[in-house]
Amino acid sequence: MKDYEAYLFDWDGTLACTAEIWLEEIKRQLHAEGIGVSDADNARHLGDFFGWFKELGLSNERANTLAEQVIQAARQRLPQALLYDIAADMLGELQGRGKKVGLITSSGAGSLTLVMDRYNIRHLFDAIVTGDDVTHIKPDPEGILLALDKLQVRPPQAVMLGDTHNDILAAHNAGIHSALFYPDTHKLIYDFEELQSHRPTHTIHHWQELLDQLS
């Protein structure tokens, strides 16, 4: 992991603990409807909670209303998202070693900027590409290719680090290496074997592992 010139990071679920916010809001809204669900079921349906609401017996109209309430509540909380343990230190170490650091996210710049400013980490990125900057989001390689152009780095010299299959596939589609970020908190959300089936070049469970490999 230490031989790359550029390290491109996803944001949600990779540097910022945003999945936890969505899960809390889904569970809270369901509880208000008198519906109790397990954390495992909640996490398993994170990618399509609207469809899950209908499976739980809610009418199409009520499911749509509830989903919109989840989205609005979560968006209000996203600016308060926490960073994963030592994520900021890891970014600073990469920069201190002369590495180029990019951020590629499908999220808009709004809440992202607020969190970066709160943790004073915006200066740790040499290039930032948000969903506002591209026509096609991951797994399309557009965001990665735009970041590489901004960084003036060739594909063989870069690695994309993210927590979902879309990050891995976007890396493959852009012709660069990939690193799956899979902390313990993701065990309820993502199936490890399914993610590994997309053949990430590396797998990291804690950002300390990346720091150790830079030595």
ABEGO torsion letter per residue (X at the ends): XAABABBBBBABGAABBAAAAAAAAAAAAAAAAGBBBBAAAAAAAAABAAAAAAAAGBBAAAAAAAAAAAAAAAAAAAAABBBBBGAAAAAAAAAAAGBBBBBBBABBAAAAAAAAAAAGAAAABABBBBAAABABBOABAAAAAAAAAAAGBBAAABBBBBABAAAAAAAAAAGBBBBBBBBAAAAAABBAAAAAAAGBABBBABAAAAAAAAX
